[in-house]
Amino acid sequence: MSTRVLVTGGSSGLGRAIAARYAAAGGRVLVADLAEPADPPAGEVSYHRLDVRSDEDWNAVRAWCERAWGGLDILVNCAGVAAAGRVERISRDDWEWILGINLHGVIGGCRAFVPVLKRQGSGHVVNIASLAGLMNLPGMSSYNVSKAAVISLSETMRHELAPWGVRTTVVCPGFVPTALGSRLRSPDPVLAGLADRMIQRGSVTADQVAEQVVTAVAKGRFLVNTHREGRLAVRARRLLPRLVDAKVAKVWGYTKTKLDEQDRQETTS
């Protein structure tokens, strides 16, 4: 029987690439998103509206999977948003927005489907985090926190669910060229522009990340650090922390000069 896969945020970007990769392999795929995909992947693909912040929506999606498929094999928690900004400038509303989607959205998926997977005695949860959650660079505290928490949750689940035959994978992409930057929230235009440029210059495509996700699930791999430069950065931080700290401080010093100029313009305008 073909693999049953649910992908949140599957209408666009990385989520769509993952959905398309599983559909192309013959899987049955449910795209769960706020909007239907404008260009649905080819294959056996269905759509269900989902706001990942809503327990009611999650319960409806779970009921659909149990009714239509009799369960689920792979849950991919991919829905996410981006943010940047200095910590004192990020509003409480923006903190709640990003944590609601990036963290509580993942928690909602796990709360809805882990009981199903445990009853089956099989299944796989894939949580899309970010290299940001491993590196915690300045100027993006809310995003870093949301993704670091997903990594922590995944590490916990990895051991907690193993006795039931349920595996966990956490994916930590670096910058991937998608439309993520167009929906980014930030009180600092300098940081927003920098983040969007970095996203568009990403060295690994969504399709390449999707291929790594499928391979990791097939091999039961826990942590997927998708970018070569990301793997080197994490290794350097572990082995040469002072050198990495010095480089981060240098880059942030340059960014700070841009932010100081932004602040002066805001004051005089």
Backbone as CSV, one residue per row, in Angstrom:
resi,resn,N_x,N_y,N_z,CA_x,CA_y,CA_z,C_x,C_y,C_z
1,MET,0.847,-1.197,0.000,0.000,0.000,0.000,0.878,1.240,0.000
2,SER,0.478,2.279,-0.740,1.305,3.471,-0.878,1.388,4.251,0.434
3,THR,2.485,4.969,0.583,2.754,5.746,1.787,1.769,6.910,1.914
4,ARG,1.263,7.095,3.122,0.310,8.181,3.404,1.065,9.328,4.072
5,VAL,1.057,10.494,3.398,1.891,11.620,3.829,1.046,12.885,3.968
6,LEU,1.169,13.534,5.104,0.536,14.830,5.345,1.623,15.891,5.426
7,VAL,1.481,16.952,4.613,2.458,18.042,4.600,1.751,19.343,4.911
8,THR,2.083,19.962,6.044,1.524,21.286,6.335,2.329,22.327,5.567
9,GLY,1.656,23.429,5.236,2.329,24.432,4.412,2.687,23.886,3.046
10,GLY,1.924,22.908,2.587,2.292,22.190,1.363,1.855,22.835,0.074
11,SER,1.256,24.030,0.136,0.784,24.673,-1.087,1.875,25.449,-1.817
12,SER,2.978,25.738,-1.144,4.030,26.535,-1.778,5.369,26.240,-1.123
13,GLY,6.418,26.751,-1.749,7.759,26.692,-1.180,8.255,25.302,-0.889
14,LEU,8.945,25.167,0.245,9.515,23.882,0.622,8.438,22.830,0.837
15,GLY,7.309,23.216,1.437,6.228,22.267,1.662,5.742,21.661,0.362
16,ARG,5.556,22.485,-0.662,5.117,21.976,-1.956,6.153,21.028,-2.544
17,ALA,7.434,21.377,-2.403,8.491,20.517,-2.943,8.482,19.144,-2.270
18,ILE,8.259,19.108,-0.961,8.199,17.831,-0.248,6.976,17.042,-0.681
19,ALA,5.832,17.722,-0.788,4.614,17.054,-1.240,4.797,16.478,-2.635
20,ALA,5.402,17.258,-3.528,5.607,16.801,-4.903,6.549,15.608,-4.957
21,ARG,7.571,15.617,-4.117,8.546,14.509,-4.124,7.890,13.210,-3.679
22,TYR,7.065,13.263,-2.643,6.386,12.046,-2.194,5.323,11.599,-3.193
23,ALA,4.610,12.557,-3.796,3.597,12.195,-4.784,4.236,11.539,-6.006
24,ALA,5.389,12.069,-6.429,6.082,11.504,-7.582,6.557,10.076,-7.324
25,ALA,6.791,9.768,-6.042,7.233,8.414,-5.673,6.052,7.455,-5.494
26,GLY,4.839,7.939,-5.756,3.667,7.078,-5.653,2.925,7.163,-4.342
27,GLY,3.303,8.102,-3.478,2.621,8.242,-2.193,1.285,8.940,-2.330
28,ARG,0.445,8.734,-1.335,-0.800,9.486,-1.215,-0.503,10.678,-0.320
29,VAL,-0.736,11.877,-0.823,-0.297,13.090,-0.148,-1.496,13.983,0.148
30,LEU,-1.552,14.465,1.380,-2.537,15.469,1.770,-1.803,16.775,2.030
31,VAL,-2.099,17.777,1.214,-1.562,19.115,1.411,-2.497,19.852,2.370
32,ALA,-1.979,20.284,3.502,-2.771,20.996,4.506,-2.224,22.406,4.632
33,ASP,-3.043,23.374,4.260,-2.563,24.758,4.203,-3.766,25.689,4.293
34,LEU,-3.490,26.972,4.476,-4.573,27.949,4.521,-5.201,28.160,3.143
35,ALA,-4.419,27.987,2.088,-4.911,28.177,0.726,-4.565,26.958,-0.122
36,GLU,-5.418,26.653,-1.079,-5.137,25.553,-1.992,-3.923,25.899,-2.847
37,PRO,-3.157,24.888,-3.261,-1.997,25.159,-4.117,-2.441,25.688,-5.473
38,ALA,-1.788,26.761,-5.922,-2.098,27.304,-7.243,-1.637,26.358,-8.343
39,ASP,-0.593,25.613,-8.041,-0.043,24.649,-9.001,0.137,23.313,-8.275
40,PRO,-0.934,22.532,-8.140,-0.853,21.292,-7.354,0.152,20.304,-7.931
41,PRO,0.886,19.591,-7.090,1.805,18.568,-7.591,1.044,17.461,-8.313
42,ALA,1.704,16.849,-9.279,1.109,15.726,-9.988,1.080,14.503,-9.080
43,GLY,0.069,13.666,-9.244,-0.025,12.449,-8.457,-1.282,12.430,-7.617
44,GLU,-1.309,11.520,-6.654,-2.484,11.361,-5.790,-2.388,12.362,-4.643
45,VAL,-2.825,13.585,-4.909,-2.681,14.692,-3.967,-4.058,15.258,-3.640
46,SER,-4.355,15.377,-2.338,-5.596,15.986,-1.865,-5.261,17.247,-1.091
47,TYR,-6.289,18.050,-0.833,-6.092,19.292,-0.095,-7.093,19.386,1.041
48,HIS,-6.632,19.904,2.191,-7.517,20.194,3.314,-7.071,21.514,3.923
49,ARG,-8.019,22.406,4.150,-7.659,23.676,4.761,-7.199,23.465,6.194
50,LEU,-6.090,24.125,6.558,-5.551,23.988,7.913,-4.884,25.277,8.343
51,ASP,-5.317,25.808,9.470,-4.586,26.833,10.206,-3.889,26.086,11.336
52,VAL,-2.570,26.010,11.283,-1.838,25.165,12.234,-1.985,25.636,13.673
53,ARG,-2.521,26.841,13.871,-2.735,27.358,15.226,-4.061,26.893,15.821
54,SER,-4.871,26.205,15.038,-6.222,25.835,15.456,-6.327,24.351,15.791
55,ASP,-6.649,24.030,17.039,-6.879,22.631,17.404,-8.060,22.050,16.643
56,GLU,-9.078,22.862,16.398,-10.228,22.372,15.635,-9.831,21.960,14.225
57,ASP,-8.997,22.759,13.590,-8.534,22.415,12.245,-7.699,21.142,12.267
58,TRP,-6.832,21.009,13.276,-6.019,19.799,13.378,-6.900,18.567,13.589
59,ASN,-7.908,18.685,14.413,-8.806,17.554,14.643,-9.535,17.160,13.368
60,ALA,-9.902,18.163,12.560,-10.584,17.874,11.300,-9.658,17.165,10.314
61,VAL,-8.399,17.600,10.270,-7.436,16.946,9.374,-7.167,15.507,9.824
62,ARG,-7.029,15.303,11.121,-6.830,13.939,11.636,-8.027,13.059,11.292
63,ALA,-9.241,13.586,11.453,-10.432,12.804,11.124,-10.449,12.438,9.647
64,TRP,-10.017,13.375,8.792,-9.958,13.091,7.355,-8.993,11.936,7.076
65,CYS,-7.793,12.011,7.671,-6.795,10.962,7.438,-7.289,9.596,7.916
66,GLU,-7.950,9.567,9.056,-8.442,8.287,9.575,-9.594,7.759,8.729
67,ARG,-10.447,8.665,8.250,-11.590,8.241,7.443,-11.153,7.815,6.036
68,ALA,-10.300,8.620,5.396,-9.923,8.365,4.007,-8.806,7.340,3.872
69,TRP,-7.893,7.340,4.822,-6.711,6.494,4.710,-6.594,5.424,5.785
70,GLY,-7.342,5.557,6.859,-7.201,4.634,7.967,-5.991,4.895,8.839
71,GLY,-5.386,6.074,8.697,-4.220,6.421,9.507,-3.268,7.309,8.740
72,LEU,-2.023,7.331,9.151,-1.005,8.180,8.533,0.364,7.543,8.739
73,ASP,1.213,7.665,7.720,2.574,7.133,7.829,3.600,8.220,8.141
74,ILE,3.470,9.378,7.482,4.463,10.442,7.661,3.753,11.782,7.852
75,LEU,4.046,12.433,8.957,3.579,13.789,9.219,4.751,14.739,9.012
76,VAL,4.594,15.685,8.089,5.634,16.687,7.845,5.113,18.040,8.306
77,ASN,5.640,18.526,9.425,5.274,19.841,9.953,6.180,20.881,9.303
78,CYS,5.679,21.443,8.179,6.513,22.348,7.390,6.036,23.788,7.418
79,ALA,4.787,24.031,7.759,4.264,25.406,7.739,5.113,26.310,8.628
80,GLY,5.493,27.456,8.105,6.328,28.352,8.897,6.369,29.753,8.317
81,VAL,6.809,30.685,9.130,6.946,32.086,8.737,8.302,32.587,9.222
82,ALA,8.703,33.755,8.694,10.013,34.311,9.023,9.877,35.666,9.686
83,ALA,10.892,36.032,10.440,10.917,37.332,11.113,12.358,37.745,11.356
84,ALA,12.542,39.045,11.512,13.840,39.603,11.881,13.589,40.853,12.703
85,GLY,14.616,41.296,13.431,14.457,42.509,14.221,15.243,42.442,15.514
86,ARG,15.604,43.619,16.000,16.288,43.694,17.285,15.310,43.338,18.406
87,VAL,15.810,42.669,19.424,14.948,42.056,20.420,14.029,43.059,21.108
88,GLU,14.507,44.272,21.366,13.672,45.239,22.075,12.606,45.865,21.182
89,ARG,12.720,45.659,19.878,11.776,46.262,18.938,10.655,45.308,18.517
90,ILE,10.823,44.036,18.742,9.817,43.066,18.295,8.613,43.145,19.223
91,SER,7.449,43.364,18.669,6.248,43.527,19.484,5.780,42.188,20.043
92,ARG,4.981,42.274,21.097,4.403,41.059,21.660,3.527,40.348,20.625
93,ASP,2.795,41.111,19.817,1.958,40.506,18.785,2.795,39.710,17.792
94,ASP,3.962,40.251,17.417,4.816,39.534,16.467,5.463,38.302,17.102
95,TRP,5.789,38.383,18.383,6.264,37.187,19.087,5.182,36.109,19.078
96,GLU,3.961,36.480,19.396,2.881,35.505,19.443,2.578,34.946,18.059
97,TRP,2.693,35.788,17.036,2.463,35.345,15.652,3.463,34.267,15.240
98,ILE,4.757,34.531,15.443,5.747,33.575,14.952,5.775,32.306,15.812
99,LEU,5.625,32.450,17.128,5.595,31.258,17.976,4.317,30.454,17.730
100,GLY,3.221,31.150,17.436,1.979,30.454,17.166,2.062,29.553,15.956
101,ILE,2.752,30.010,14.913,2.866,29.217,13.683,4.055,28.266,13.744
102,ASN,5.247,28.795,14.005,6.466,27.982,13.908,6.609,26.951,15.012
103,LEU,6.139,27.276,16.212,6.272,26.342,17.333,4.953,25.664,17.670
104,HIS,3.929,26.456,17.994,2.669,25.838,18.400,1.994,25.115,17.240
105,GLY,2.290,25.537,16.007,1.791,24.795,14.861,2.353,23.391,14.801
106,VAL,3.640,23.254,15.103,4.277,21.933,15.155,3.727,21.127,16.334
107,ILE,3.605,21.778,17.478,3.057,21.100,18.659,1.642,20.596,18.365
108,GLY,0.833,21.424,17.698,-0.526,21.010,17.364,-0.560,19.773,16.503
109,GLY,0.334,19.717,15.513,0.402,18.523,14.664,0.801,17.288,15.440
110,CYS,1.763,17.449,16.333,2.211,16.303,17.140,1.110,15.847,18.098
111,ARG,0.435,16.785,18.717,-0.641,16.426,19.640,-1.776,15.706,18.912
112,ALA,-2.044,16.120,17.675,-3.134,15.505,16.925,-2.777,14.104,16.432
113,PHE,-1.538,13.907,15.971,-1.232,12.668,15.255,-0.371,11.662,16.013
114,VAL,0.349,12.092,17.038,1.148,11.112,17.784,0.283,9.982,18.348
115,PRO,-0.905,10.243,18.903,-1.735,9.127,19.362,-2.080,8.145,18.246
116,VAL,-2.301,8.657,17.034,-2.592,7.791,15.888,-1.386,6.909,15.573
117,LEU,-0.211,7.514,15.534,1.007,6.773,15.201,1.337,5.741,16.276
118,LYS,1.126,6.101,17.536,1.396,5.150,18.622,0.441,3.966,18.568
119,ARG,-0.822,4.202,18.245,-1.769,3.095,18.119,-1.367,2.164,16.975
120,GLN,-0.856,2.753,15.903,-0.412,1.947,14.765,0.845,1.154,15.078
121,GLY,1.665,1.710,15.982,2.970,1.121,16.243,3.964,1.411,15.138
122,SER,3.723,2.507,14.405,4.618,2.874,13.300,4.321,4.297,12.875
123,GLY,5.244,4.867,12.129,5.056,6.211,11.604,6.297,7.057,11.777
124,HIS,6.260,8.234,11.163,7.426,9.109,11.184,6.940,10.558,11.247
125,VAL,7.522,11.333,12.162,7.237,12.764,12.267,8.459,13.528,11.776
126,VAL,8.238,14.425,10.814,9.296,15.284,10.294,8.972,16.721,10.669
127,ASN,9.825,17.339,11.458,9.647,18.726,11.865,10.669,19.604,11.151
128,ILE,10.176,20.599,10.416,11.082,21.499,9.714,11.472,22.640,10.655
129,ALA,12.725,22.664,11.058,13.256,23.739,11.905,14.106,24.644,11.016
130,SER,15.313,24.957,11.420,16.171,25.848,10.647,17.578,25.820,11.219
131,LEU,18.549,26.113,10.358,19.912,26.333,10.843,19.939,27.457,11.879
132,ALA,19.001,28.399,11.764,18.923,29.505,12.728,18.756,28.996,14.149
133,GLY,18.066,27.871,14.321,17.862,27.308,15.642,19.098,26.650,16.219
134,LEU,20.109,26.434,15.387,21.389,25.885,15.848,22.435,26.968,16.064
135,MET,22.344,28.059,15.279,23.381,29.090,15.326,22.998,30.310,16.178
136,ASN,21.698,30.663,16.223,21.216,31.763,17.081,21.954,33.078,16.835
137,LEU,21.936,33.521,15.587,22.644,34.747,15.222,21.848,35.982,15.620
138,PRO,22.516,37.123,15.832,21.821,38.335,16.277,20.907,38.901,15.191
139,GLY,19.897,39.656,15.640,18.997,40.323,14.725,17.798,39.505,14.299
140,MET,17.628,38.315,14.857,16.504,37.461,14.483,16.066,36.587,15.648
141,SER,15.937,37.220,16.814,15.704,36.463,18.049,14.412,35.657,18.015
142,SER,13.318,36.246,17.538,12.046,35.513,17.585,12.075,34.296,16.673
143,TYR,12.683,34.441,15.516,12.805,33.302,14.594,13.715,32.227,15.194
144,ASN,14.854,32.658,15.734,15.776,31.707,16.360,15.088,30.898,17.457
145,VAL,14.367,31.605,18.325,13.700,30.941,19.448,12.684,29.929,18.945
146,SER,11.891,30.319,17.950,10.856,29.405,17.449,11.472,28.140,16.870
147,LYS,12.586,28.272,16.170,13.196,27.106,15.525,14.029,26.278,16.503
148,ALA,14.701,26.947,17.446,15.438,26.198,18.466,14.487,25.345,19.293
149,ALA,13.306,25.877,19.572,12.317,25.113,20.331,11.849,23.883,19.558
150,VAL,11.715,24.007,18.248,11.328,22.847,17.436,12.412,21.778,17.466
151,ILE,13.659,22.195,17.461,14.755,21.223,17.565,14.698,20.512,18.912
152,SER,14.480,21.260,19.977,14.381,20.672,21.313,13.204,19.700,21.401
153,LEU,12.054,20.118,20.885,10.885,19.243,20.866,11.181,17.948,20.119
154,SER,11.843,18.071,18.989,12.138,16.892,18.168,13.088,15.936,18.875
155,GLU,14.090,16.493,19.544,15.021,15.655,20.300,14.295,14.892,21.391
156,THR,13.360,15.552,22.055,12.552,14.891,23.080,11.710,13.774,22.481
157,MET,11.031,14.085,21.381,10.173,13.102,20.731,10.950,11.901,20.208
158,ARG,12.146,12.151,19.763,12.981,11.067,19.210,13.070,9.903,20.184
159,HIS,13.305,10.201,21.437,13.441,9.153,22.441,12.086,8.731,23.009
160,GLU,11.210,9.712,23.193,9.923,9.419,23.819,9.070,8.469,22.986
161,LEU,9.110,8.610,21.661,8.233,7.829,20.796,8.863,6.546,20.262
162,ALA,10.166,6.413,20.425,10.854,5.241,19.874,10.278,3.903,20.347
163,PRO,9.870,3.751,21.613,9.314,2.453,22.033,8.055,2.037,21.280
164,TRP,7.386,2.976,20.639,6.178,2.657,19.864,6.479,2.491,18.378
165,GLY,7.753,2.486,18.020,8.106,2.334,16.614,7.901,3.589,15.796
166,VAL,7.817,4.737,16.449,7.603,6.011,15.765,8.929,6.775,15.733
167,ARG,9.341,7.148,14.540,10.609,7.848,14.373,10.393,9.348,14.210
168,THR,11.454,10.100,14.471,11.404,11.558,14.367,12.607,12.058,13.592
169,THR,12.372,13.019,12.719,13.442,13.704,11.988,13.242,15.203,12.134
170,VAL,14.316,15.926,12.382,14.255,17.385,12.393,15.181,17.894,11.294
171,VAL,14.662,18.811,10.492,15.384,19.325,9.331,15.773,20.769,9.599
172,CYS,17.049,21.100,9.379,17.568,22.437,9.686,18.162,23.077,8.436
173,PRO,17.297,23.572,7.545,17.822,24.199,6.332,18.475,25.547,6.622
174,GLY,19.446,25.878,5.781,19.927,27.251,5.724,18.984,28.029,4.818
175,PHE,19.521,29.023,4.132,18.675,29.837,3.251,18.285,29.051,2.004
176,VAL,16.969,29.041,1.705,16.418,28.353,0.547,15.611,29.366,-0.254
177,PRO,15.885,29.509,-1.558,15.153,30.509,-2.351,13.668,30.163,-2.486
178,THR,12.837,30.818,-1.700,11.379,30.675,-1.736,10.772,32.051,-1.527
179,ALA,9.453,32.094,-1.431,8.762,33.369,-1.180,8.670,33.686,0.307
180,LEU,9.389,32.959,1.152,9.303,33.164,2.595,9.585,34.616,2.978
181,GLY,10.560,35.219,2.317,10.934,36.582,2.656,9.851,37.606,2.382
182,SER,8.970,37.315,1.433,7.915,38.277,1.095,6.881,38.412,2.201
183,ARG,6.819,37.419,3.094,5.866,37.461,4.205,6.548,37.725,5.541
184,LEU,7.816,38.066,5.476,8.604,38.276,6.691,8.120,39.507,7.447
185,ARG,8.075,39.408,8.777,7.732,40.547,9.625,8.981,41.071,10.314
186,SER,9.115,42.390,10.331,10.265,42.982,11.004,10.014,44.458,11.294
187,PRO,10.411,44.929,12.476,10.355,46.360,12.771,11.590,47.093,12.247
188,ASP,12.541,46.349,11.691,13.807,46.908,11.217,13.952,46.659,9.718
189,PRO,13.701,47.671,8.875,13.832,47.485,7.429,15.211,46.981,6.996
190,VAL,16.243,47.419,7.679,17.592,46.963,7.325,17.701,45.453,7.463
191,LEU,17.224,44.924,8.573,17.315,43.486,8.803,16.353,42.720,7.902
192,ALA,15.189,43.283,7.640,14.234,42.632,6.745,14.826,42.491,5.339
193,GLY,15.432,43.560,4.852,16.039,43.517,3.527,17.191,42.545,3.453
194,LEU,18.012,42.528,4.507,19.137,41.595,4.550,18.649,40.150,4.530
195,ALA,17.631,39.845,5.338,17.109,38.489,5.397,16.535,38.060,4.049
196,ASP,15.784,38.941,3.407,15.189,38.594,2.108,16.269,38.341,1.068
197,ARG,17.318,39.152,1.050,18.411,38.930,0.092,19.098,37.595,0.342
198,MET,19.324,37.257,1.599,19.969,35.984,1.925,19.098,34.796,1.512
199,ILE,17.791,34.931,1.707,16.873,33.863,1.295,16.973,33.643,-0.213
200,GLN,16.927,34.725,-0.977,16.935,34.602,-2.433,18.271,34.105,-2.970
201,ARG,19.336,34.290,-2.213,20.667,33.823,-2.638,21.001,32.431,-2.103
202,GLY,20.023,31.768,-1.509,20.267,30.456,-0.915,20.918,29.480,-1.880
203,SER,21.827,28.689,-1.374,22.639,27.804,-2.221,22.002,26.443,-2.472
204,VAL,20.916,26.123,-1.778,20.250,24.830,-1.933,18.782,25.093,-2.240
205,THR,18.252,24.449,-3.271,16.882,24.685,-3.680,15.897,23.895,-2.819
206,ALA,14.622,24.281,-2.918,13.582,23.552,-2.188,13.511,22.097,-2.634
207,ASP,13.680,21.851,-3.915,13.649,20.469,-4.413,14.797,19.650,-3.837
208,GLN,15.966,20.257,-3.694,17.111,19.548,-3.123,16.895,19.247,-1.648
209,VAL,16.298,20.187,-0.924,15.975,19.925,0.484,14.945,18.809,0.583
210,ALA,13.933,18.837,-0.286,12.900,17.795,-0.278,13.515,16.417,-0.497
211,GLU,14.472,16.327,-1.381,15.145,15.043,-1.632,15.874,14.570,-0.380
212,GLN,16.501,15.509,0.333,17.194,15.143,1.568,16.207,14.681,2.635
213,VAL,15.036,15.297,2.685,14.020,14.889,3.651,13.566,13.464,3.386
214,VAL,13.264,13.162,2.129,12.805,11.810,1.776,13.875,10.779,2.091
215,THR,15.118,11.086,1.798,16.219,10.159,2.091,16.378,9.947,3.593
216,ALA,16.276,11.028,4.367,16.425,10.921,5.821,15.330,10.059,6.424
217,VAL,14.103,10.212,5.947,13.004,9.386,6.456,13.250,7.925,6.112
218,ALA,13.662,7.670,4.886,13.894,6.285,4.454,14.993,5.613,5.269
219,LYS,15.992,6.400,5.681,17.125,5.853,6.418,16.981,6.004,7.934
220,GLY,15.893,6.615,8.383,15.686,6.797,9.816,16.651,7.779,10.445
221,ARG,17.090,8.765,9.683,18.060,9.739,10.189,17.347,10.806,11.008
222,PHE,17.939,11.227,12.122,17.288,12.205,12.991,17.512,13.638,12.533
223,LEU,18.760,14.081,12.457,19.076,15.476,12.165,19.534,15.625,10.721
224,VAL,18.904,16.563,10.008,19.290,16.854,8.630,19.701,18.318,8.554
225,ASN,20.988,18.565,8.433,21.530,19.905,8.230,21.798,20.017,6.736
226,THR,20.918,20.697,6.017,20.820,20.539,4.564,21.925,21.206,3.763
227,HIS,22.561,22.235,4.314,23.530,23.022,3.563,24.958,22.701,4.014
228,ARG,25.862,22.591,3.059,27.257,22.327,3.392,27.807,23.417,4.301
229,GLU,27.506,24.685,3.980,28.020,25.778,4.808,27.415,25.742,6.202
230,GLY,26.197,25.228,6.302,25.577,25.083,7.608,26.264,24.013,8.441
231,ARG,26.600,22.911,7.797,27.308,21.845,8.530,28.682,22.320,8.981
232,LEU,29.361,23.085,8.124,30.674,23.616,8.497,30.553,24.620,9.641
233,ALA,29.501,25.444,9.616,29.312,26.446,10.664,29.065,25.799,12.017
234,VAL,28.238,24.774,12.041,27.937,24.086,13.299,29.196,23.403,13.836
235,ARG,29.964,22.804,12.935,31.203,22.135,13.356,32.203,23.153,13.891
236,ALA,32.328,24.276,13.197,33.263,25.316,13.640,32.845,25.883,14.993
237,ARG,31.547,26.049,15.189,31.081,26.588,16.471,31.423,25.639,17.613
238,ARG,31.393,24.343,17.338,31.716,23.371,18.382,33.220,23.304,18.643
239,LEU,34.015,23.356,17.583,35.451,23.154,17.716,36.233,24.457,17.909
240,LEU,35.735,25.557,17.321,36.448,26.839,17.375,35.489,27.956,17.796
241,PRO,34.934,27.885,18.991,33.894,28.838,19.386,34.365,30.281,19.397
242,ARG,35.591,30.539,19.818,36.063,31.922,19.871,36.180,32.514,18.476
243,LEU,36.644,31.732,17.534,36.774,32.210,16.165,35.406,32.541,15.577
244,VAL,34.434,31.676,15.819,33.082,31.916,15.317,32.478,33.141,15.981
245,ASP,32.647,33.277,17.303,32.116,34.442,18.010,32.711,35.737,17.463
246,ALA,34.002,35.706,17.152,34.661,36.906,16.625,34.092,37.274,15.252
247,LYS,33.837,36.277,14.435,33.277,36.549,13.106,31.855,37.081,13.210
248,VAL,31.063,36.485,14.095,29.689,36.966,14.294,29.709,38.413,14.774
249,ALA,30.593,38.713,15.718,30.679,40.077,16.245,31.082,41.066,15.150
250,LYS,31.973,40.672,14.273,32.415,41.552,13.187,31.266,41.855,12.235
251,VAL,30.540,40.807,11.843,29.421,40.999,10.920,28.327,41.839,11.573
252,TRP,28.053,41.557,12.854,27.012,42.329,13.541,27.438,43.787,13.703
253,GLY,28.718,44.035,13.899,29.199,45.411,13.984,28.921,46.176,12.698
254,TYR,29.135,45.537,11.579,28.839,46.170,10.287,27.339,46.414,10.153
255,THR,26.537,45.430,10.531,25.078,45.578,10.445,24.600,46.691,11.365
256,LYS,25.229,46.782,12.532,24.835,47.818,13.503,24.995,49.214,12.908
257,THR,26.041,49.441,12.122,26.208,50.760,11.509,25.039,51.082,10.581
258,LYS,24.549,50.090,9.876,23.381,50.273,9.009,22.134,50.558,9.840
259,LEU,22.000,49.854,10.962,20.855,50.080,11.845,20.918,51.457,12.500
260,ASP,22.111,51.893,12.872,22.260,53.232,13.456,21.806,54.302,12.464
261,GLU,22.165,54.121,11.207,21.742,55.069,10.185,20.236,55.024,9.988
262,GLN,19.666,53.815,10.031,18.207,53.676,9.956,17.538,54.430,11.115
263,ASP,18.083,54.272,12.304,17.504,54.934,13.486,17.580,56.457,13.360
264,ARG,18.684,56.968,12.829,18.829,58.412,12.661,17.799,58.951,11.661
265,GLN,17.605,58.194,10.596,16.620,58.621,9.594,15.200,58.600,10.168
266,GLU,14.920,57.601,10.993,13.589,57.522,11.615,13.372,58.692,12.572
267,THR,14.437,59.070,13.276,14.329,60.162,14.251,14.092,61.507,13.567
268,THR,14.717,61.703,12.426,14.612,62.999,11.730,13.432,63.078,10.778
269,SER,12.795,61.968,10.500,11.692,61.977,9.524,10.373,62.413,10.166
